[in-house]
Amino acid sequence: MKIVFLDTGYYSDDMANMIEGISIHRNKNTYEIVEGFCDNDGHGTEVVNVFRKYDNKSKIFMVKLPTVEHQTIDEALAFALKYVLDNIQCDVVQISCGTLKHTSELEELVDKLAKKACVISAFDNAGGVSYPAAYKNVLGVDLNLSSNKKDSFEVIPDEIVDIRVSDMYYRIKDNCNIYKIVQGSSYACSFISAMVLKEKKKINKKQLKEKWGIYKGITKKEGRIKVNILLSNVKRTVIFPFNKEIHSIARFEKKFIGGDCQYYDLKHKFLVGKKICEVLKDTNNEKIIRSYDQIDWQEKFDLFVCGHLKEIEQLTGKQLRQEIYLKCKQYNKKLYCFDDMRDVIKQTKENVFYPQISLTDVPQFRYGKLRKPNIPVVCVCGTSSKQGKYTVQLNILEALEKKGINAGFLSTEPNGYLLGANEILPFGYESGCHIESKLTNVANEMIWKLEKQKFELIVTGCQSGSVQYDTINERLLLYKQSYFLNGINPDGIVLVVNSYDSIRYIERTINYLESFTKAKIIFVIINNIFGYDSVNANQIKSLIKKRNLRTMMLNNLEHNIIYHEILQYYTGEE
């Protein structure tokens, strides 16, 4: 059997009888193959010597990678994989190194290589999702820090982490021929490579996991209709009631994917009969808000969009969710509901969708591993709730779209799918998100899904404020916001402030966001629609100007300026 190591080389007093190999040499901006593979770092020698403790018969071929401060160069890794793919016949390829940066080139190379040999790679010791270990066709090896049982490992039913090896210590010789104690995923990888080669035949990842046994403790997801199926072929929509989450649909009807729509509300709110532009002064929408009692269920509309009803149900004493659900079922209407409907719906996979994020949506068997986004993530944050953050997100998307930028959208509002969002994670008012601290994991996975769709940039937004005013009650604490920001890992922030916010509070918010996320503020939006304070707004402008940032007013957002500021932030170009 033959194994190829991609590492820092190998050195021994008995080189001739041990292994063969070559080196990848960096020549300016290109790479070339040179003779020799002497290990000046020590890592490759140690990895091979751990392997030799379990397998001293298999043939070894070393591909020495160039390193900078003990870190493998990503481009060199891809070059080495291409060389192995084209030139070497082997049974196992071991990569005890990697990168936190996903590239399509790297994934394609290991996918091709996996058809010829079993590719085994170690995860980053710091605990992140690293590549190529995380790729589908690679046997990714991680450490089980809760176990130190010798020569023990467990198989995981996940496409990212595949094998967890007990956190063992190995006594081996280094490149100076001195015995030392080593520990980490790189050496655990050597142990697994030896176990694979003991099979004495070519074997792929899937076959190995089936042979070694898979833990069956996978939680099944709730059986609900997929939102893309629900929203397909929708030409007319009824929307009720006319509350905050519906306002954004009325403002951005051209993005609404439910065709022609009509708005309804209850008479007691005194909105019935008014034009939308009379209620929302910042829109030209002249549609009339009609009474809920006037809905003609026999009319040819396809979809009923039901906003949050908790407050209305408490006020009226009516079970409106159940009433609407039964009406939709009776007249064969599709239902998109912002509220949790589990207590109303008795059957699964009905024509009903409601944003529901539970523990079944949390990626399993990741052991805290998070991905590092490799494309820009712009997050809209604010100083309070109800200040237009969602309006800003939709304007950013429109500004980018006009310039031909293919941007992904992660919405934290329940109406997100109705306005073209690719993923939604509603953790704000009357949230259907019940995952507490696991919000980080789910947000991180959603960013990854968007990255895989090859968007050039991702736009999202946080809920409520960013820095709590006080700590006298837990409802004032903004821990969910912190979980979310950790998950999306933004590198650019658009901050929305109120014209009446204190200068000190705005400064606290800016300092917190830039230190907590390592991102920078791109520009600042001043909410001047409600409670406008022109004197304080001018003071805010002065503060922001001192930081060399631009300010815009919420009621006068210019798409060209938005695009310019984002472009300049990421490219440095005017």
PATOR-551631 format. One record per residue (C-alpha): z negated, y, x; residue in three letters. Coordinates in pm, whole numbers, plus 32768, in hexadecimal, padded with zeros to 4 digits. Example, Ala and Ser with C-alpha at 12.3 -4.5 7.8 and 13.67 -1.06 7.14 Angstrom:
BEGIN
7CF47E3E84CEAla7D367F968557Ser
// end
This chain:
BEGIN
800080008000Met804881638072Lys7F9182A98032Ile7FFD840E8085Val7EF3851880C4Phe7F418689809CLeu7E2E87328162Asp7DD887E582A7Thr7E4F86CB838BGly7D9A85B88446Tyr7CFE8586859DTyr7C6984528640Ser7C4583C2879DAsp7D14829E871AAsp7E3383608677Met7F44826486D0Ala7EB481488608Asn7E42821184E0Met7F4882DB8428Ile809B8388842CGlu80E784E683BCGly818E863A83D5Ile812A87A983B6Ser819D88BC82CEIle81CA89F183A3His81E78B52831FArg83048C1583BAAsn82F18D7B8335Lys83408D5681C2Asn83BF8BF181D1Thr83378A998227Tyr83BA8988830DGlu83638826837BIle82DB87F984DCVal825186D0859BGlu80DF869185C7Gly7FC186AE84D1Phe7E8C86EC85A8Cys7D6A876784D2Asp7CD088AD8548Asn7C0D88E18407Asp7B5E879383D9Gly7B85876A8261His7CB2867E8271Gly7C0B85A18377Thr7AD2858582A6Glu7B9685348169Val7C57841C8217Val7B1C838C82B6Asn7A7183788163Val7BA382BF80E3Phe7B8E81CE820BArg7A2A816D81A5Lys7ABE80C9806ETyr7C1F807180E1Asp7C758029824EAsn7DBC7F71820ELys7EA0805F814FSer7F9E81258217Lys7F57829A8230Ile804A83BA824FPhe7FB885198285Met806C8656821DVal7FB5877082CDLys7FA988B28201Leu7F838A0E8297Pro7E3F8ABC8238Thr7DBB8C1E8237Val7C418C338252Glu7C2A8AC481E8His7CF58B0780ACGln7E3F8A54806FThr7F698B37803BIle7FF98AF87EDEAsp81658B0E7F4BGlu81258A198067Ala8096891C7F72Leu81D2892C7E9EAla82AA89077FD6Phe81E287D68045Ala81FB87307EF1Leu837487627EF4Lys838586BE804DTyr82B985907FDCVal838A85727EA0Leu84D2856D7F62Asp847184AC809CAsn834883C18078Ile831A827F7FB6Gln81AC82477F67Cys80B881C27E67Asp7FBA82DD7E5FVal7FC884517EB0Val7E7284EF7EE8Gln7E49866A7ED8Ile7CE586CF7F30Ser7D38883D7F07Cys7DD3891D7E04Gly7DE88A6F7D65Thr7D5C8B267C35Leu7EB98BAA7BF1Lys7F9E8AE37B0BHis81128AEE7B52Thr822D8A3E7AA0Ser82C189DB7BF0Glu818489277C5CLeu816388737B0EGlu82CF88027B11Glu82AD877C7C74Leu817A86A87C2BVal8218862A7AE7Asp834485AA7BAELys8265851D7CBFLeu818D84697BBEAla82BD83977B5ELys82C383097CC2Lys815082F27D18Ala7FF583287C8DCys7F9A84947CD5Val7E2484CD7D09Ile7D8F86277D39Ser7C3286BA7D5DAla7BA987CD7C82Phe7B21890E7D13Asp79B688E27D81Asn79588A317CE6Ala799989987B8EGly7AD88A437B1BGly7C1689AD7A8DVal7CEF89797BC1Ser7E4D88FA7BFDTyr7EEA88037C2BPro7DAF87437BC1Ala7DC487CB7A5DAla7F2E876A7A1DTyr7F7F865F791DLys801685617A0AAsn7F16858C7B20Val7DD584C37B3CLeu7CDC85E27B56Gly7B96858A7C09Val7A5486487BCCAsp78E686177C29Leu77D8859C7B3CAsn76B986737BB7Leu75BF85BF7AD8Ser75F684717B84Ser75D184057CEEAsn760582917CB6Lys76C482087DDFLys783481B27DB2Asp782D81FF7C41Ser792382B87B66Phe797682F079F6Glu7AC583187946Val7AEC8445785FIle7BD58452772DPro7C6485A57781Asp7DAB8618781EGlu7CF687097909Ile7BC686567996Val7C1A84E579BBAsp7B1884527AA8Ile79B384BE7AF2Arg791E842A7C2DVal77AA841E7C71Ser773785367D55Asp772084637E90Met76F184B58001Tyr77D584168107Tyr778483E58279Arg78C683F98340Ile795D847E8485Lys79FC85D8848BAsp7B218656855FAsn7A37867B868ACys79D8850B866EAsn7877856B8606Ile77C684C784E1Tyr777385AD83C0Lys770B859C8253Ile780B861D8157Val780986487FDFGln78FC86D57EDDGly7A2586897DFCSer7B15866B7F25Ser7A59853A7FA6Tyr7A2A84AC7E49Ala7BA384BE7E30Cys7BC383D97F61Ser7AD982DE7EBDPhe7BB282D77D82Ile7CF282B67E4FSer7C6081807EF3Ala7C0380F37D9DMet7D67812D7D22Val7E0180827E4FLeu7D217F537E17Lys7DF77F0E7CE5Glu7F027E9B7DE0Lys80237F1B7D0ELys80C380617CA5Lys7FFF80E67B84Ile800B82337ACBAsn7EFB830D7A37Lys7F1D828978D4Lys7F10811D7941Gln7DDE815E7A19Leu7D1C82097905Lys7D6D80F07813Glu7D087FE87911Lys7BC580927979Trp7B6080E47816Gly7B4F82297753Ile7A1982BA76B2Tyr7A5782CD753CLys797183EC74DBGly7A8184E0746FIle7A3085B97342Thr7B4685C47242Lys7BC2871671CFLys7BAE877C7066Glu7CE487176FA2Gly7D7288636F2AArg7ED388D56EEAIle7F72897D7016Lys7F9B8AF36FE7Val810C8AF0704BAsn815289F56F35Ile808B8AC36E3ALeu81458C046E8FLeu82A18B6D6E9BSer839C8BDB6D91Asn82B28CE46D01Val83768DFA6C58Lys82748EA76B77Arg80FE8ED26BA8Thr7FD78F4B6AD8Val7EC08FEB6BA7Ile7D59901A6B29Phe7C6F90D96B53Pro7CCF921D6C01Phe7BBF92166D0CAsn7BAE92666E82Lys7C60912B6EF9Glu7D7D916D6E05Ile7DAC92D56E7BHis7E5D92636FB9Ser7F58919D6EE8Ile7FA092D56E1AAla7FCB93A36F59Arg80AD92A37004Phe816F92096EE4Glu82A491E36FBCLys81E190E5708CLys815F902C6F59Phe82048ED66F46Ile81BD8E986DD3Gly82F18F4C6D50Gly82CF904B6C3BAsp8162908B6BE6Cys809591336AD9Gln7F2991A26AF3Tyr7E14916C69F4Tyr7CA591CB69D5Asp7B8991D868D9Leu7B6D930567F7Lys7A0593526859His7A7293BB69BBLys7B3B94DD6924Phe7C70948E69F3Leu7D4293FF68D8Val7E6794E06880Gly7E64959969CDLys7F7795976AD1Lys7F1A94F46C19Ile7F7296356CD5Cys7E6A96E76C00Glu7D6295F26C7AVal7DE095CC6DDFLeu7E4597276E51Lys7EEB96A46F8EAsp7FFA95DB6EDBThr812E962C6E09Asn810B94F16D33Asn813B95656BCAGlu80FA941A6B1CLys8007942869F8Ile7EC393646A03Ile7EB9929B68C1Arg7D9891FF6800Ser7D3690976847Tyr7D3D905366D0Asp7EB190A466CEGln7F188F8967B7Ile80268EBB670AAsp7FEC8D5C678ETrp81308CE566F3Gln81ED8DE567BEGlu82C48D6268DALys81E68DB46A01Phe81AD8CAE6B0FAsp806E8D126BC4Leu7F1C8D9D6B61Phe7E668E506C7DVal7CF48E636C30Cys7C208F4D6D05Gly7AA78F416D30His79FA8F1D6BDFLeu78878EEF6C2CLys782090526BD8Glu78FB905E6AA1Ile78728F116A24Glu770F8F8E6A50Gln776390D16999Leu781C90346874Thr77658EE9685CGly78B68E36684ALys791F8D09691BGln7A698DA76977Leu7ABF8CBA6A95Arg7AA58B8C69B3Gln7B608C3F689CGlu7C7F8CA06983Ile7C8C8B466A21Tyr7CA98A9C68CCLeu7DB18B956859Lys7E7F8B596993Cys7E6489E26960Lys7EC389FC67F0Gln7FF58AD6682CTyr805C8A356977Asn801E8B686A51Lys7FCF8B606BC3Lys7E7F8BF76C22Leu7E1E8CAB6D64Tyr7CAC8D006D51Cys7BDD8DC86E4DPhe7A958D286DDCAsp7A198BC96E20Asp7A998AE86D08Met79F189A06D63Arg78FC89BA6C41Asp7A1A89EA6B4BVal7B2B88FF6BC3Ile7AE487916B86Lys7C2286FD6C1BGln7CC087286D70Thr7E1E87A36DC1Lys7E4C88676C81Glu7F2489A26C7CAsn7DF58A686CEFVal7DB18B016E45Phe7C758BB06EB6Tyr7C1D8C15701CPro7B158B1E7084Gln7AA68AEF71ECIle79A889D9721BSer792C88F97334Leu7A58881772F8Thr7B3189327383Asp7A6B894374C7Val7B24888F75E1Pro7A6387517627Gln7A1186B37777Phe7A4D87F1783EArg78EC880B78CBTyr78F3898578CBGly7A4689A77974Lys7B088AE2791ELeu7C6A8B47796FArg7CC08C827A2BLys7DDB8D3D7976Pro7F0F8D727A4AAsn7FB68E75796DIle7F318FCF790CPro7E338FDA77F1Val7DFE912A7743Val7CC6913D766BCys7C7492567577Val7AFE92997577Cys7A32939E74C3Gly78E6944D7494Thr78AA93E2732BSer793C93297204Ser7A3993BF7111Lys7ADF94A97209Gln7C4A94337212Gly7C4A9333732ELys7D30924E726ATyr7E1D936C721EThr7E2C93B57393Val7E7E924773E2Gln7F9D924372E9Leu8021938C7374Asn8016930274D6Ile80DC91D27464Leu81DE92B073BBGlu81FC938E74EFAla8236926175D2Leu832991C074DDGlu83FE92FD74D2Lys842292E8764ELys848291797648Gly833490F276C7Ile82E68F967640Asn81708FB575F7Ala80888EAC7567Gly7F7F8F0A7468Phe7E208E767448Leu7D878F0E730FSer7C128F1872CBThr7C4E8F767160Glu7C7D8E70704CPro7DC88F0E6FE1Asn7E618ED77139Gly7F5C8DC970D9Tyr7FDD8EA56FBFLeu80368FB170BELeu80E08ED071BAGly7FBB8E6A7298Ala7FF18D34736DAsn7E828CD27364Glu7D548D5172A1Ile7BE38D4C72F5Leu7B2E8E1171E4Pro79C88E477256Phe79808F9171A5Gly79128FE0703FTyr78D48EAB6F66Glu79578DDC7081Ser79D38C7A7056Gly79878C4671C5Cys78558B6671ECHis78518B0D735CIle774F8BFD73F3Glu77658BFA7571Ser78968B137567Lys795F8C4474FFLeu79AD8C6A7673Thr7A4B8B107687Asn7B218B3B754FVal7B9A8C9875B1Ala7BF28C1A770CAsn7CBA8AF7767EGlu7D798BE07592Met7DDA8CC176B4Ile7E5B8B8D7768Trp7F2D8B277639Lys7FCF8C7E7639Leu800A8C6F77B0Glu80BC8B217785Lys81AA8BCC768EGln821E8CA877B1Lys81BF8DF87720Phe81D28F187816Glu80888FAB77A0Leu7F738F5D76A7Ile7ED9905C75B9Val7D8A90227511Thr7C5890E274A0Gly7AE290C3748BCys7A0890F17358Gln7911920B730FSer787D92C47439Gly785D926075A3Ser770292DD7603Val75DF92BB7512Gln752D93F874A4Tyr73DC934F7498Asp732E91FB74A7Thr723C921C7385Ile72F4911772B1Asn73D08FF47316Glu74E79065722AArg7511918F7312Leu755090AD743DLeu76BA908574A8Leu76AA8F317551Tyr77E68EB074A3Lys78AC8FCA7542Gln78348F5B7699Ser78958DF17652Tyr79EE8E5F75E3Phe7A2D8F3E7711Leu79C48E2577FBAsn7AC08D407754Gly7BF08E25775AIle7BA48EB978B3Asn7C6790007877Pro7CEC90CF7998Asp7D3B920378C7Gly7C6E92A677B0Ile7CD093AA76ADVal7B9294527633Leu7B6994E674D5Val7A5295E574AAVal79E096B57383Asn79FA982E7390Ser788598417346Tyr781497487453Asp772597D67554Ser77B1981076B0Ile7699973F7744Arg76EC96167663Tyr785E962776BAIle7809962D782DGlu772494FE77FEArg783D9448774AThr794194907857Ile7856942F7971Asn77F292EF78C0Tyr7953927D786DLeu79DA92BF79C9Glu78B892107A75Ser789490EA7984Phe7A0690917973Thr7A8291107AC4Lys7B9491BB79F7Ala7BE8932B79EFLys7C14941678C8Ile7D89945B7895Ile7D63957C779FPhe7C7695F4768FVal7CB496217519Ile7BDC97197458Ile7BA096BB72EDAsn7BC698077236Asn7BFE978270D6Ile7A97975D705EPhe7983985670B0Gly7A5F99237197Tyr79A099FE728FAsp7A9A9ADD7347Ser79979B767432Val79149A2474A5Asn7A78999B74B6Ala7AD19AA875B3Asn79A29A487684Gln7A1598DD7678Ile7B70994676EDLys7AD399FE7814Ser7A0798CB7872Leu7B3797E77863Ile7C0E98DF7927Lys7B1198D97A45Lys7B5297627A5BArg7CCB97A47A75Asn7D0A96FE7926Leu7DDB976E77FDArg7D4D97A1769FThr7E05977F7555Met7D9B97C473F0Met7D99969F72FFLeu7E63975C71F8Asn7F7197B672F5Asn7FC0968173C4Leu810A96A0747EGlu81AE955774D9His826195E67609Asn8118965E769CIle806D95117654Ile818694567704Tyr818495487829His800F95287863Glu801493AB7857Ile814693987939Leu80AF94887A36Gln7F6493CD7A32Tyr8001927D7A85Tyr812092E77B65Thr80BE94397BF0Gly821194BF7B7FGlu824096067AC6Glu
// end
